[in-house]
Amino acid sequence: MHPVNPIQVLYTAAHAHFSNAEPLGGGKAVADYLERQHPDWTVFSPRSLNLSLPKPLTDMTELQYARFCRQFEEVSTDAILQCDPRHCVVLANDISEGPDFRRLGEAGFRIATIFHVDVVEYVTKFYLHNLVPPEYLTKLRWRSRFVPNLLRLVFTKQEDCVRHSLRLIVPSAQMRDVIVRCYPWCPAEKIAIVPWGNIPPPVTPEPLEVPDDEFVIVTLSRLSPEKGIERLLRALRHVRVSRLSVFICGAPAYMKGRAYERKLRRLAEGLPVTFTGHVSGGRKSALLARADLFVSPSRHESYGLTIAEAMAHGCRVISHGHYGARGVVVDCADARALANEIETAAKQERLQRGAGAISSNAAVEVAAVLAKM
C-alpha cells in the first residue's frame, strides 16, 4: 500500500512515454515503472507537452541532444509554473534533461531529483579519461555566457539541481559520496539512497530455440562506448568452452553508437556471437531465462538495472568494478582474467531462478520521500 500523499506530484521525465522499441536505457525504465506504480502522478514528457522531435533521441549528436534538453527544460518549466507550488511537489527524473531547477526553486516549488547518473562524473570519466577528479571541475565557474551550452548543461545545471532540490534520490552510497565531494555545501542528509531493485514489467517469455547443451552468455545494454562490450569480445578469443553461444542484446544509441556497433561487429567476426538488436518484453525475458551467464563489462553503471534483471532470472553474473557491480567482480579490461572467470562459470551449475535477485519497494520509498517535503 502506498503512503497517503495529499499533494500533487508533477513528474518530469524526458524519456517517458516512448516506445519500448527505443533503447533509451535506465531513465526510461525507471520512469515507466514509477508511472505504473503511481498513476495519479501528473507526468510531463515530450509527448504530453507536444514537443516535436526532428529525429529519434538515440540518433541525435551531442549538440542536437543538448538542444533537445533545453527545449524540454523550457516547456516543462513553463507547464509547472502554471501550478500552485503550495499544493504540489516536483519530481525530476533527470538532471540535464530536467526542468529549470533555478527558476522553479526561486518560484517556491519543492523539488526532488532522481540521479540516474552523476553527469559531471560521467563527463570526467568518458570525455576527460579521469584525468581530473570531478570535485575539481565543480569548483570552476561555468555560468558565463561564453561557456558553450553543452558544458553549462553538465556543470551549471547539475549545480542548480543540487542547490535547489530539497531532496536528491540516488541508487547507491557511492554516488552520494561523490555528490558530497563535489558540492561540500550539500548536506549528506539531503540525499536519499533508494536502490531500484529488479523492476521489469511482468511478461511471458517468448520461445527461444537454443540447444540445451549450449553454454549461453548474454550481455544487455545499449551499444555505446561506455558499455565496454568490446572487452567481452576480446576475452572470448581466449575462452575454451565447447558449445558456446553469446548474445549481445542492444541497439546503437546516443553519441557514437553507430560507429561503436560497426567496431563490435568487426571484433565479433569468427566468434559464436549473435547481435539481437534492442530487445524488450518477452524476448528479453526469454534470453535472460535461458542465459547461463550474464556479463556486464561496462566501464560505469550507476546502479545496473540489467544486472538486477539477470539475477532475478537465475543468471550468474560477472561484472566490472562499477557502482552497480555484483556477482563476480573482475577487471574486464584484462581479457585473460575475464576469460578465466567465464570458463570457471561454465563449469558451475546454474543458479536457481530468482537466486540473488534484488528486491526493492522503490516506488513506495520515492513516494515517502516526496510526502516528507
SELO-975275 format. One record per residue (C-alpha): x, y, z. Coordinates in steps of 0.5 Angstrom, whole numbers, padded with zeros to 4 digits, always signed. Example, Ala and Ser with C-alpha at 12.3 -4.5 7.8 and 13.67 -1.06 7.14 Angstrom:
SELO-975275
+0025-0009+0016/+0027-0002+0014/
//
This chain:
SELO-975275
+0000+0000+0000/+0003+0007-0002/+0003+0012+0004/-0002+0017+0003/+0000+0023+0000/-0004+0029+0000/+0000+0033-0005/+0000+0033-0013/+0006+0030-0016/+0009+0033-0022/+0014+0028-0025/+0018+0031-0031/+0021+0025-0035/+0024+0027-0041/+0025+0019-0043/+0018+0018-0041/+0012+0015-0046/+0017+0013-0051/+0016+0006-0055/+0019+0000-0051/+0023-0001-0058/+0027+0005-0057/+0034+0004-0053/+0033+0010-0048/+0036+0006-0042/+0035+0006-0035/+0032+0013-0034/+0026+0011-0039/+0026+0004-0035/+0025+0008-0028/+0020+0013-0031/+0016+0007-0034/+0016+0004-0027/+0014+0010-0023/+0009+0012-0027/+0006+0005-0027/+0006+0005-0019/+0003+0012-0019/-0002+0013-0024/-0004+0019-0020/+0002+0023-0022/+0002+0028-0027/+0007+0026-0032/+0011+0032-0036/+0014+0028-0042/+0016+0031-0049/+0009+0027-0052/+0005+0030-0046/+0008+0037-0047/+0007+0036-0055/+0015+0037-0056/+0016+0035-0063/+0023+0032-0064/+0027+0032-0071/+0029+0025-0070/+0030+0020-0065/+0033+0022-0059/+0038+0016-0060/+0040+0018-0067/+0042+0026-0064/+0049+0028-0064/+0052+0032-0058/+0049+0038-0060/+0043+0036-0062/+0041+0033-0056/+0043+0039-0052/+0038+0043-0056/+0033+0038-0054/+0035+0038-0047/+0034+0046-0047/+0027+0045-0051/+0025+0040-0046/+0027+0045-0040/+0023+0051-0043/+0017+0047-0044/+0017+0043-0038/+0019+0049-0033/+0013+0053-0036/+0008+0048-0035/+0010+0047-0028/+0010+0055-0027/+0002+0054-0028/+0001+0050-0022/+0001+0053-0015/+0007+0051-0011/+0004+0051-0005/+0000+0044-0007/+0005+0040-0011/+0012+0038-0011/+0016+0037-0017/+0020+0030-0018/+0025+0031-0024/+0027+0024-0027/+0033+0027-0030/+0039+0033-0029/+0041+0035-0036/+0034+0033-0039/+0031+0036-0033/+0027+0043-0032/+0030+0049-0030/+0032+0048-0023/+0034+0055-0021/+0027+0058-0024/+0023+0053-0020/+0027+0054-0014/+0026+0061-0014/+0019+0061-0015/+0018+0057-0009/+0017+0050-0012/+0019+0044-0007/+0024+0039-0012/+0026+0032-0011/+0031+0030-0017/+0033+0023-0018/+0040+0022-0020/+0041+0016-0025/+0048+0018-0027/+0052+0024-0024/+0053+0028-0030/+0059+0031-0028/+0063+0025-0026/+0061+0022-0033/+0064+0027-0037/+0070+0027-0033/+0071+0019-0034/+0069+0019-0041/+0071+0025-0044/+0077+0027-0040/+0079+0020-0038/+0079+0021-0031/+0085+0026-0031/+0081+0031-0027/+0077+0029-0021/+0070+0031-0021/+0071+0035-0015/+0076+0040-0018/+0072+0042-0024/+0066+0043-0020/+0070+0049-0017/+0070+0053-0023/+0066+0058-0026/+0061+0055-0031/+0056+0061-0031/+0059+0065-0036/+0055+0066-0043/+0062+0065-0046/+0061+0058-0044/+0058+0053-0049/+0051+0051-0048/+0054+0043-0047/+0058+0045-0042/+0053+0049-0038/+0048+0043-0039/+0053+0039-0035/+0056+0043-0030/+0052+0049-0029/+0045+0045-0029/+0048+0040-0024/+0050+0045-0019/+0043+0048-0020/+0040+0042-0019/+0044+0040-0012/+0043+0047-0010/+0035+0048-0011/+0033+0041-0010/+0030+0039-0003/+0032+0032-0004/+0037+0028-0008/+0035+0021-0009/+0041+0017-0011/+0041+0009-0012/+0048+0008-0008/+0052+0011-0003/+0058+0011-0007/+0054+0016-0012/+0052+0020-0005/+0059+0021-0003/+0061+0023-0010/+0056+0029-0010/+0058+0031-0003/+0065+0031-0005/+0063+0036-0011/+0059+0040-0007/+0061+0040+0000/+0056+0045+0002/+0051+0040+0001/+0049+0036+0007/+0049+0029+0006/+0042+0028+0010/+0039+0032+0004/+0041+0025+0000/+0036+0019+0000/+0039+0013-0002/+0034+0008-0006/+0036+0002-0010/+0032+0001-0015/+0032-0007-0015/+0029-0011-0020/+0023-0007-0024/+0022-0011-0030/+0015-0011-0032/+0011-0017-0032/+0012-0021-0038/+0011-0028-0041/+0018-0031-0044/+0018-0032-0052/+0020-0038-0055/+0028-0039-0056/+0031-0044-0059/+0038-0045-0057/+0040-0053-0055/+0040-0055-0048/+0048-0056-0048/+0050-0050-0050/+0053-0045-0045/+0050-0038-0046/+0053-0032-0045/+0048-0025-0045/+0050-0018-0044/+0045-0013-0045/+0046-0005-0046/+0045+0000-0051/+0051+0000-0056/+0055+0006-0054/+0063+0006-0052/+0062+0007-0044/+0059+0000-0044/+0065-0004-0046/+0062-0009-0050/+0069-0010-0054/+0072-0012-0047/+0068-0018-0047/+0069-0020-0055/+0077-0019-0054/+0076-0024-0048/+0072-0029-0052/+0078-0030-0056/+0082-0033-0050/+0075-0037-0048/+0076-0045-0048/+0069-0047-0048/+0065-0052-0052/+0058-0051-0055/+0058-0043-0053/+0053-0038-0055/+0054-0031-0054/+0048-0026-0055/+0050-0018-0055/+0043-0015-0054/+0042-0008-0055/+0042-0003-0061/+0047+0003-0062/+0044+0009-0058/+0046+0016-0057/+0053+0019-0059/+0058+0015-0063/+0053+0009-0062/+0053+0007-0070/+0061+0007-0070/+0061+0003-0064/+0057-0002-0067/+0061-0003-0073/+0067-0004-0069/+0064-0009-0065/+0062-0013-0071/+0069-0013-0073/+0071-0015-0067/+0066-0021-0067/+0068-0024-0073/+0069-0031-0073/+0066-0032-0066/+0060-0035-0064/+0056-0028-0063/+0049-0026-0064/+0047-0019-0065/+0040-0019-0063/+0039-0011-0063/+0034-0008-0058/+0030-0013-0054/+0025-0012-0049/+0019-0015-0046/+0018-0023-0048/+0024-0023-0052/+0029-0020-0047/+0026-0025-0041/+0027-0031-0046/+0034-0029-0047/+0035-0028-0039/+0032-0034-0037/+0036-0038-0042/+0043-0035-0040/+0048-0039-0036/+0052-0033-0035/+0051-0025-0035/+0057-0021-0037/+0057-0013-0035/+0063-0011-0038/+0061-0003-0037/+0066+0002-0035/+0061+0005-0031/+0054+0004-0028/+0051+0008-0023/+0046+0002-0021/+0046-0003-0026/+0038-0005-0027/+0040-0010-0032/+0044-0014-0027/+0039-0014-0023/+0034-0017-0028/+0039-0022-0030/+0040-0024-0022/+0032-0025-0022/+0033-0030-0028/+0038-0034-0024/+0044-0032-0028/+0051-0032-0025/+0054-0025-0026/+0061-0023-0028/+0062-0015-0028/+0067-0010-0028/+0068-0006-0022/+0063+0000-0023/+0058+0002-0018/+0053-0003-0020/+0058-0009-0019/+0055-0015-0017/+0057-0022-0018/+0064-0024-0019/+0068-0017-0020/+0073-0017-0025/+0078-0012-0029/+0074-0013-0035/+0080-0009-0039/+0084-0015-0037/+0082-0020-0043/+0085-0026-0040/+0082-0025-0033/+0075-0024-0036/+0076-0031-0040/+0078-0035-0034/+0072-0032-0030/+0068-0034-0036/+0071-0041-0036/+0070-0042-0029/+0063-0040-0029/+0062-0045-0035/+0064-0051-0030/+0059-0049-0025/+0052-0051-0024/+0046-0046-0026/+0043-0042-0020/+0036-0043-0018/+0031-0038-0022/+0031-0031-0017/+0037-0033-0013/+0041-0027-0011/+0035-0022-0014/+0035-0015-0011/+0028-0014-0008/+0026-0006-0007/+0020-0002-0005/+0023+0003-0009/+0016+0006-0011/+0014+0007-0004/+0021+0009-0002/+0020+0015-0007/+0013+0017-0005/+0015+0017+0002/+0021+0022+0001/+0016+0026-0003/+0011+0026+0003/+0016+0029+0007/+0018+0035+0003/
//
